[in-house]
Amino acid sequence: MRIYLSLTPNKKIIPFNYQHLLTGCLHKWIGKKNLIHGETSLYSFSWLKNINTNKTGINLTHSSTCFFSFHDDQLAKKVISGIMDDPALFCGAKVRGVDMRLTPEFSAEERFIASSPILIKRADENHKEKHFAFEETESNALMTQTLQTKLVG
């Protein structure tokens, strides 16, 4: 399932590295009984779209949007409920509308194009996170492993 969010303009400038803020909102909307925090992400989200940028950051417009995609329809519905309870996003922006789209029927073979960068991270033996860029040798194997984990999830 995918939910498309229509957003209001922000009141404070949004930093270019805002993706952790979107993740934080998602976990806020899931609520206190959040069993997915710290687990393999079976969701994804897009960049903010229809925005204005300047040297200091991003401003949302009256037509700004983003979306979240979920493997689990129940999690998507929980997020929608959380948005209805608290539509605040960050930097003074809010969610002004939600459009829910059911997962389409897929054929035996599909081609997918990512709507935002894919973060590959692993914890080392000291439990410190390491992030891998796409050009690193082990990234291909780690991405395959992540996708296989998500398919089983």
Secondary structure, 3 states (H helix, E strand, C coil): CEEEEEECCCCCCECCCCHHHHHHHHHHHHCCCCCCCCCCCCEEECCCEEEEEECCEEEEEEEEEEEEEECCHHHHHHHHHHHHHCCECCCCCEEEEEEEECCCCCCCCCCCCCCCCCCEEEECCCCCEEEECCCCCCHHHHHHHHHHHHHHC
